């Protein structure tokens, strides 16, 4: 693996204070949105959407819904990763229709797997499906954090927020979405003492088991 990649991952940290005067470019946001879209998801179903917020007034309103974590207000942009309110047979069938269209895969090849997934998801409870979709959101978050590090973009992954409050403020119910994760992105402030702190990890020799 390139030592440059490792150095960039060492550079990354959960930014505690952003420089509110600096904004990411449209090109940088474009990279993050493309990276989100290219994230691996189970079966390729992509039961995810992402909000890109750069409205200062709206960011201020999100502050009390985010345990008053200032990153939400100070960041250049706030990314909100959402899951579908529900995943039904129509959603799955739409995916396979897109596979048929984009790849030109014959329908007789797609139908068996399509029917398997439709029947399999019918057996799952709404709670199980929501939990499965949330796992896909975490895959997207991990991908975004790595891309941010490679692109020199600071970020702070957040679970500490009021999802119902976000959903109401952002009108997500009308979009059939639920917020799961929040990712403020931008540039670290020179006043953030955490930027220079040594990264604390258990160590490769402890976390890796080789057979």
C-alpha positions, 0 to 999 in steps of 0.5 A: 500500500502506498505510504502516502495513503497511510500518511493521509489516514494518519492526518485525518481526525474527527475535527472538533473545530472548523474554520468557518471562514473557509468553504469547500469548492464545488469540485470538492463537493462533487468528489464527495457526492460521487464517492457517496454514489459509488459506495458499495452496498449489499446487493447494490440496492443503494437504499440511501440518499444524502443531503448536502447542506451549505445554508448557514441559517439552516446549519444554525437551526441544526445546532440544538438538534446536534447536542450543540456540537459546534461543528454543525454550525462552523463546517463548510457543509453538513452531509446528512446520510439518510435511509429510505423510510421503507424498502419494498418490492417496488424498490427492488424491482426498480433496481433490477430494471435499471440493471437491465437498462444500464448493462443490457443484461437479459431479463431471464438472467435477472429474474431469479435473483430479483425474485429471491430478493423480493421474497427474502425481504418480504420475510424480514420485519420492518425493524430488521430492514431498517437496521440493514439499511442503517448498516449500508449508511455506515458503509457510506460513512466509512467510504466518505471518511477515507475519500475526505482524508485522501482529498485533504478535507476535514470531517467529523462523523456524528451519531450524536444528534436528534434524528426525529428533529432532523427529519422534521426540520429538513422535511424528510418524511415527505421525501420518505427518508430517515436521517441516520448519520451526520458528517460536517466537512470543511477545513480544520481551525488552527485553534483546534488542539485536537489537530496536533494530538497523536492518534491513539490506536491499539496497533496492527500487531494487536488488531490483526490476526493472521492465519 
